[in-house]
Amino acid sequence: MFGLSVITFLVVLTVLVFVHEMGHYLVARWCGVRVDVFSIGFGRELIGWNDKSGTRWKISMIPLGGYVKFSGDEDAASRPGAGAMANTEDDGNFHTKPLWQRAAVVFAGPAVNYIFAAILFAGMFMTYGVPSTTNRISEVVENSAAAEAGLIAGDRIVAMNDQPIERFEDLRQLMALNLDRPVDATIERDGRQLVLPVRPHLDEQKDSLNNTIRRGLLGVRSERREMREVGVAEATWEGAAQTITMTAVNLEALWDIVTGHRSSDEISGPIGIARMTGQAAEISPAAVINIMAVISVGLGMINLFPIPMLDGGHLLFYAIEAIKRKPMSERAQEFSFKIGFALVISLMVFATVNDIQKAAAGLLDGVLGWFS
């Protein structure tokens, strides 16, 4: 299990890092930027070669990320080197390119992660179909939130807080966002529409990785779930929609953690992600592809956060440059990168400690189970 988790995690991460950095690389080349290094991993080079354009392609020792280093960059974080922004004679210098081109190059990495996720989801839908369950209630659980609100079997849920519900999967996703917050359920009963206020019950359970999973429960069941076959066009649409939904779920969950509505122990780091990919590998290749798509969405989203060192931080600098009509000073950028580095490292340490604590708690439960 441990070996499988590590191997699967490294394969998934390598693919996603390559996709992300290739987005930067392709748009940079299109904009005439000279690319000095394309690296999968950090640290000492293990294997590498130079292409005709002078780019050094390499695989490095620490396989937890990667980077593209442009002409004029000081380091892998794309900080401008000394005098880089003033070197207007170098046509391939990234930092002297027009603002829109620099922004396009930076934005391309996260954008390609989103596109890649949508393609993976679309491929899954074309292969296995789209899960589809009617929005009509077949059963209401006794003493549930739905029963308390007056929902009955036969009702058709058409909207929640004015958000259309076309299938039961839409309802599950909405409950994942709202947890125990009140919602207005628009239902269709006997040919007329009613609006009933519902407060979902909060359910907390431990998954196999010892994560605390919180979800809102209405207490309704629908008909048997089916996999509906779709063509290329509809699968592409569903893949894009799934990518958008995953982003919304992630942002809402993150906001709930910041505001204290969810526990911060839901944040997972590399260890937790490795365990999840290992479990997916034990289920099927399709499960690995699905988890790869989910991680790709998260990678694209996190990289757009306005934190120096991340792509979103660079885009923030460019927004400031557009407003001020001149770049931020090298000193200001240097100071911002130090803050961003501290934030990123702190988050990684926090997530890793979370993973270790959850693994230790799971091991302790197992040991105690031997004596119970």
N, C-alpha and C positions, 0 to 999 in steps of 0.2 A: 504493500500500500504506500509506504513512504517513497520508495523508488519510483513508483508509477506517478505519484503526485508531483515529484520533482521534475521528472522528464516531461510530463504533460504540461506543467506550468511553464517550463523553459521553452517548449515548442510554441505554445500559445503566445507567450510574451514576445518571443523572437519574431513571430509572424506579425503581431500587432505593432511592434516597434519599427519593423521594416516598412510596413504600410504607412505609418505615421511619417517617418523620415523621408520616404519616397515622395510623399505629398510635397514636403518642403523642397526636395531636390528638383522635382520636375518643374515646378513653378519658378524656382530660382533660375534654372537653365533657360526656361522660356523668357525670363526677364533679362537674360544676359549676365547673370551673376556667376562668377567663377566659384566653383565648389572645391575646396581644398581637401576635405575629409568627409567620408560617409562611413560612420562606425556603428556596428551593432555591438553594444556593450561598452564598458568603460575600462580605464586602466591600461595595462601593458598589452600591446598588440600580439595576438597569437598567430594570425595569418592575414596577409594583405597583398594587394596588387594595385598598380596604377593604370588608369585607362588613358585613352588618347587625349582627353581634354585636361589631364593632369590631376584628376581626382584620385585620392587614395581611398580605396575600398578596403575595409578591414573588419575583422572580428576580434574583439578584445576580451580580456580575461574575466571581467565582472559582467555577467549576462543579465543585468537588471536595468535595461534601458538602452539608449543609443543617442546619437546626435549627428547633425550635419554641420560642419564648420565652413563658413563662407569666407571669401577673401575679405580681409579687414577685421575679422573677428579676433578677439583676444583669446577666447577659450570656447569650450563646448556650449556654454550658456549664451553664446552670440553677443557677448559684450564687445563694444567697439574697442579696437586696439588703440594704442597711443597715436593720435593724429589721424586715425582712420577716417573720421568724418570730414577732415579737411583735405584729404587726398583725392581731389576731383579729377586728377589726370588718369586714374586707374578705372577703365570702363567696367571692369569686372568686380569692383569694390561694392559689396552689398550696402554699406552704410552711406554711400553717395548716390544711390539710386533714388528715383522719385518716391515720394511718400506712399503713393498707392501701390507701387510695386513691392516695396518692403512689407506693407501690410498684407498684400496678397500672398507673398511667400510665407509669412508667419501663420496666416490663417489657414493655409493649405493643409498643414499637418492635421489639426483637429478635424477639418472638414472631410479629409479623406478617411479618417477613422469613422465618422458618421456614415459616409457613403459605403464603406466596407461593411459596416454593421447592417445597413439596409440591404445590401447584396446578399449577405449571409442569411438574414431572415427571409428574404424573398426566395432564396434557394431552398430553404427548409419548407416554405409554404408550397412551392412547386412540387417538391418531392413527396411530402407527407400530407399536404392539404392544410386548410385553415380551420382551426378549432371553432366549432359553431354550436351553440346551445340556445334554444329559444329564450326570449325574455319573459315568458309566461311562467308564473309560479305554480309548481305542481304540489308543493308541500310547505307548510309553515311550521317550524320547530316550536314546540310548546315552551312558554316562558321566555321566548327570544325577543329581541328588539322589534322584529317584524310583527310578532303577535301582540306586543304591547302597543304598537302603533295602529293596529287594526287591519293589517294586511291579511288576506285570506287566499287559499288555493284558488287558482283560476284568474287572479289578478295578473295583468300584464304591465310590467314596469317599463314606462316609456321614457322617463327622464329622472335624473337625480340632480338637484340644484340646477335645473335647466340644462344639464348636460344630457344629450340623447343617449339612451340605452337601447341598442339594437340587438344585443345578445348578452348572455349571462357573463361572458368574459369581460365585457365592458363594466359590469357591476363589480366584479372582483377587483379590477384595477382601480376603480373609484374608491372602494373600501380600503384598499391599500394606502391611498392618499389621505383619507379622512379619519381613519382609526375610529375614535369614539366621539368625534365632533358631530353635532346634529346636522341632518340633511333633510331637505324637502323632497319626498318621493312623489312623483307624478305617476299615477297608475290609471289604467283603463279597466273599468269594471262595468259589465252589462251595457256596453256601448257608450258610456260617459266617462269623463276624466275627473279624477279626484286628486287633491294634493294633501298628503299626509306627512306630518313631521315625524321623523324617525331619528332616534339616537342609538347608533350601533353599540353593541357591547364590545369591550376591549378584551381580546384574547391574547394571552402570552404563553408561548411554548418554547422549549429548547429544541433546536435542530440537532443533527448528528455532529455538527462542528461545535456544539455548545454555545451557539449564538442564541440570544433571546429574540425570538420572532414575535413582533406585535402586529396584530391585524384587527381591523374592525369586522364584526360579524353581525349580519342582519338576521340570520336564522331562517333562510329560505332555500329551497331546493328547486331545481328545474328539471326538464326532461333529460334524457340520455344525451351525452355529448357525442357529436359526430365530427369527422374530419371532412370538410367540403373541398372537393377538387377545384383548383383555380388555374387559369392560364397565366401566361407571362405578364400581361398587363396588370391583372388584378393582384398577382403575387408581388409585383414591384410596388404597387400602391400599398398593399398590406405591409410589406417590408419597411417602407418609409414611415407608415403610420405607427408601426411597432417601435421603430427607432425614436420617434417623437414621444411616444407614450413612455418609453423607458427613461428618457431624459426628464420628463415631467415628474415621474415617480422618484427618480434619484434626487432631483432638486427639492421636491417636497419633503422627502425623508431627511435630507441634509438640513433644511430649514427647521424641521421639527426637532432635530438634535440640538441645533443652535438655540432654539427657544425653550428647550427642556421638555418638549412633548414626547420625545423619544430618548432612550438612553444612549450615551456615547459608546457603549460597549458593542453597538451594532456596526461600528467602523472596523473594517478588516484591513490588514496589511498584507504583505507578500506571503506570509505563512498561511493566513486564512484563505487567500486566493488560491494558493498552491493546493491546499486540502480540497477546496471546492472543485478545482479542475481534475484532481485525482479521482474524486468521487464520480465526476462526469465521465471520465475515461472508463471506469468500471461498469457504467451503465451502457454506453454505446458511443460510436463516433458522432452520431447526431447530437448527443448531449454535449459533447466537447465543442462542436460547431456552435451550438446554441449559447454555451457559456462564453465562447470566444466573442460572439456578437455582443453579448451583454457587457463584457469587459471593454470591448472597443468603444461602446457608447460612453462608458464611464471614463475611459482614457481621453476621448475627445472632449467631454464635458469639463473634466478637471483641468485640462490644459488651457481652457478658455477662461479660467478664473483669473481675475486681474491681479495676479501675484507676480512680482518681479522674479525672473528666472523661468517662469512658465510662458507659453505663447501669449496668454492673455495679458501678462505683464508688459510684454513688448507692444501689444496692441494698445494698451493704456498709454504707454509712452508716445506712440504715434498719434493718439487722439489729442494728447497734450500739445504735441508738436503742431498739429493742425490748427489748434486754437491759438497758440502763441505765435505761429508762423515761423518757428525756429526750433531746432532740436533741444532737448534737455542737455544740460552741460554734462561732460564726461564724469565730473565729480558727483553730480546728483545721481546719475545712473549707477555709478559705482556703489554709492551708499544704499540705493534702492535694492540693488542686487544682493547686498549683504543681508538686508532685512528679509528679502524673499528667500534667500538660502536658509536663513535661520527658521523661517516659518515652515518651509518644506521639510527640512530635517526634523523639526519638532513634531510635525504631523506624522512622518514616517515612524519615528520612535514611539509615539503614542499608539499608532495602529499596531506596531509590532508587539508592544507590551500587551495590548489587548489580546492579540492572537495567542501569546504565550500564556496569559492568565486563563483564557478559555480552554486552551489545550490542557493546562495543569488541572483545571477544575474538572474537565472530562475524565482525566486519568484518575483523579481522586475519587470521583463517583464510581468508577470501575473498580478500584481497589476496595472501597467500602462495600460494594456489591458482593464481593467475594465472601465477606463475613456476615452478610445480612441473611 
